Amino acid sequence: MSGFTIRSLPGRVHHWIEGLEAWGREEHRRLEGQTPLPLEGETLAYSPQGSKELFWVTNTWQSPVEIHFTSITDAAQALRSLGALWSPVPGRFHRRAALIQEKLPYLSLKPKSFPFRLPSAPLGAWTLLNETTLWASPVCTNPFPEGKPPLLENKLDPPSSAYAKLQEALLYYGAVPQPGDLCLDAGAAPGGWTWVLLNLGARVMSFDRAPLDVRLSHHPGLTHRQQDAFTLKPEHVDPLDWFVCDVVCYPAKLWDWLQAWLDSGKVEHFIVTIKMQGEPDWETLERFAHVPGSRLRHLAHNKHELTWML
């Protein structure tokens, strides 16, 4: 007789973004018409009837279960019966959770050089509610522990730390610019995103009222214009393989400007940061989210912003 029982749970579990829990709860209330139930302090919340994809989350558990167990070995055995790889969400019983995690297959957290592919094996998430009960999900929306991709940090070469945000977005996008691709980088200065694109072998047209870092100025694949990106229109450029944008502006202004680019048919791939100026602009975020074929998510390298990919 096994020392554990597994019970499927309806709905979903959401892992809030640290410091932005209120935005996650408000988004849930708007989409689901109810407030989720706290599960583990301010970190996790349970949505019994949840079915919507949320933006302001680190991760969503899509197939939650409740596991009752009698020993640490039983807990690990129960998790292994559901999936191979697991990442714990820290809680009150951190020492007991660590002992359970030690009995699960090893999860490598070693940083990797960009670019690399998303993990092919699903990564489950779990947390202890008390000494004999845990909640878990073998299917989640984020394939990385606590939503943080193991990107190898480069503190020397990039003009700014923003480079990691584009690298992370490209990981989730599932493709990267190829050598010779034509890319437009709007709001480029000091050049973190441009640096990523050039290192992939792409040709880059960057636009910003400020100059780029001098380390990029003589790169043969770069053309930089010091002008307001919002004065740029599709008819001013050749067809683009990639349109990337990390410009600082109100979401509604960004949406209005991008309409011409979307309608032009001249852009194959979009990666755009939507920066909140105060509280979230829920109406504009919904417009972005409803563009067919697009995705809107919060990245580990985002702060009060979301990344939109098409």
N, C-alpha and C positions, 0 to 999 in steps of 0.2 A: 504493500500500500504506500503510495507516494505521500510525502510530507508537505504537499502543497495543493492548493486548488486555484483554478483560474476562471474568472468570470468576466465575460465581455461586457463592456459598458457602451451605452449609446452616446452619440455626440463626439466631441473633441476636447482635447486639452490644449490650452494656449500657454506658451512660455513668453512672458512679457519681456520687453526691452528694458534693461535697467535704467531707471530715471524717467522712463516714458510710459509707465504702467497706466497712468490716467488716460493717455491717448488710446491705448489698447482697449481699455474698458469702454471708453466712449465710442470707439469704432464698433465694438461688439454690440453695444446698445443700439446704435443706429442701424446696423445690418440685421441683427437677430431680434431686436425689440425687447431685450432683457439684459440684465446684468449677470455676468458669469460668476460662478461660485469660487471663492478662494480655496486653493488646494494646498499650497505650500508657501505660507507667508505671502509676500508680494510677488513671488516669482512665477507661480503657476496658477491657472484658473480653469475650472471645469465648466464646459458648456454642454449640458445634457441634450439639448436639441440643436446644437451647433452644426451648420452645414456650409457656411460661407467661408471663403478665403479672406483672411485678414491681412492688412499691410503692416500694421504696427505690432509685429511679433518677431521674436527671434526664431521660433519654431512652433509648429503645430503638430500635435500627436493625432494622427488620423484614425488609429485603431486602438483606442485605449482599453486596457484590461485591469482588473483588480486581482492581485495575487495574495492569498493568505498562505503563510509558510510557518514551519516549526523550527527551522534552523537555517543558518547561513548557507550551508550546503544545499538545502532544499530550495532556497530562494534563487541561488545561482542555477540550479538544475531547471527550475521553472522558466527562467529567462532564456536559457539555452534551448529549451523546447520550442520557443517562439522565434528565435533568430540567432544569428551567429555573433553579431557585433552590437555592443551596447555602450551608451555614454550616460553616466549618472548626472542628475540635476541635484546639486548640493542642497541639503536641508538640515534639519535639527539633529538627525542621527548620523552625522558624518563619519564617525568611526566605524559604526556597524555597516554603513553603506560601502566604505572603503574595503572592508573585509569581503563583502559580497562581490564587488567589482574585481577583486584579486583572483577570484575563482572563475571569472569569465575569460574568454579568449582575449589575448593582448590587443589593445587598440593603439596603433602607432600615432603619435602626435608630432613626429619629426617634421620640421619645416621643409617645404619643397620649393624648388626653383620654378618660377612661372615661365611658360604655361604648362599646365598639366590637366588631365581629365578629371571630372568628378568621379568619386568612388563608385564602382559598379555594384558593390554589395551594399544593401540598405543598412542604415545605422539606426538602431532603436534607442529610445530614451526612457529613463525610469527614475523614480524617486521613492524614498521610504516615507510612509505616512506615520507609522509607528514601528515598534520593534518586530512585529510579525505581519505587517501589511505593507505592500508596495503597489504603486500604480506604474504601468509601463505601456509602451506602444512600440511594436516592431516596425511600424510604418510612420514616417515623419516627413515633413516638408523640407527639412534641412539635413544634408548629408554629413555635416561636420559637427564635432562635439561643441555644444553650447553655441552653435551657429558661427564658429570662427574658423575659416579655412586656414590650413597650415602653410601660409605663404612665407617664403624666406624673405626676411627684411633686408632692405638695401638702404643703408644710411649715408652712403657716399655719393652715388651717381645721380639719383633723381633730383630735379630742381625743387621738389616739394614732396611731402608725405602723401599728397593726394594720389600719387601714382598707384598706391595699393588699392584704392577704391575702384579704379578702372580695371585693374587686374582681377579683383574679386568679381566685378560685374561680368567680365568676359568669361570667367569660370562658369557662372550660372547661365550665361547666354548659350554656352556650349559650342562656341566658335570664336576664332580670333582673326583679325585682319591678316591677310596673306601678303607675301612680298609683292610689291607693286600696286597693291590696293590703294585707291585714292580716298583719303579720310579728311573730314573737316572737323576741327576742334574749336568749338565756340566757347569764349571765356577762358582762353588757354593759359594765360599768365599765372605763375611763372613758368609753367611748362611740364608739370608732372604727367598729365595725360598724353601730351605730345611725345614725351620721352618714351612712354610705353609703346606707342604706335610706331615710332621710328625704330625702336629696338626689335620690333617684329618685322621690319623691312618694308613697312608701308610708306607711301608718300603722304605728307601731311600739309594741309593748308590750315594755319592757325590764325585766329582772330581774337584780339583783345586790345583795349585802349592802352594797356600797359605792355612794355617790352617783355620778351621771354628771357630766361636765364642765358647769360653769355655762353654757357657751355653748349647750348643748342644752336646758337646763331649761325654757325657756318656749316651745319649739317646739310649735305647735298640733297636730302629728301624732303627738306622743309622750306615752305614759303610762309612767312609771317607778315600779317598786315595789322598795323596799329589802328584799329577802328572799332567802333561799337558793334558788337556782334548782331545787335538787333536791327542795324541798318542793312544787314546782308539778306539778300533774297535768292530764291532758287535760280532765277535767270542769270545771276551773277557768276555761277560756277558750272562746271561740267558735271555730268552724272556722277554720283558718289557711291562708293562701296559702303562707307561708314560715316555716320553723322554722330559725333559725341559732343556732349555739352555739360559743363559743370558751372555754368554762369550763375551769379547771384542775382536773383530777382524774385518778385512775387509770382506764385504759381499761376495765377490767372494771366499775367503778362506773358509768361513762358508758353502757356497753352495757345494764346492768340497768335503768337509769333510762329509757333510750330505748325499751325494749320496749313500755311502755304507750302511748307516742306512736305507735309503728309500728302497734300493734294497734288503736288508736282509729279510724283512718281519717279523722281530723280534720285531717291535714296533707297538703298537696299537694306541697311541695318541702322537702327537707332539705339543709342544708350545715352540717357539723359537723367541728370540729377534734378529732383524737384525739392527745393529748399523752403522750409516753412519760415515765414516771417511772423513769429508769434504762434498763435494756435493754428492747428491744421486747417487748411482751406478744403473742407470736406467735399464741397460741390465740384471744385476743379479736380481733386484727386479721383472722384468717380468718373469724370470725363476721360481722364487718362486710362483708368482701369477698364473702361468699356471699349477702347479701341481694339477692334478684332485682331487677334493674334499677339497682343502685347501682354507683358507681365509687369507688375508693380510690386516691389519688395523692399524691405529694409535690410541693408547689408551691415556686416559687422563693422565696416569702416564708415558707415553713415553715422551722422549724429541726429540733428533735428531735420532730417531729410529722407527722401525715398529715392530709389533708382527705378526708372522706367525703361523697359527694353522692348523693342519691336524688331 
